[in-house]
Amino acid sequence: MLPSALPNLQRMPSAITFANPDILRVAYAANILILVPVCWGMIAPTASATVFQGAVAESVGLRLLVLSLWSAILAASICGLFAPAFFAPLLLVQIFYKTLWLALFVWPALRAGAPVPWGVAGTFAAIVVVWPVLLVLALRG
């Protein structure tokens, strides 16, 4: 059931038809559970030490950019609980950018023996593996 502020989202035409879009709520709920404390931690100037475990240098601009992205994903995930199929592209965006970050930041850092923020990297790796499975299950029913 959608709140009255979002009355037509489930009736909007889509090129993709999900047999069981409700399974996507698992991903949205996980995003919410992960991102509420992370976004809260990103507000503090100590985010580099806490969220990124000191493996990423502190930069106010970068921290606020990441906070903005993750806050948008959090807000869209809340909406995704009410309109799971409509917000499915959010999960694809997450798979794409997290895969890029793992390939372009974590992998080279590992090879160079540089520090890696394992909390973020592990969460990203899990999402890159699990979200495609949930999307396939939602499509097939």
Disulfide bonds with the S-S distance in Angstrom:
none
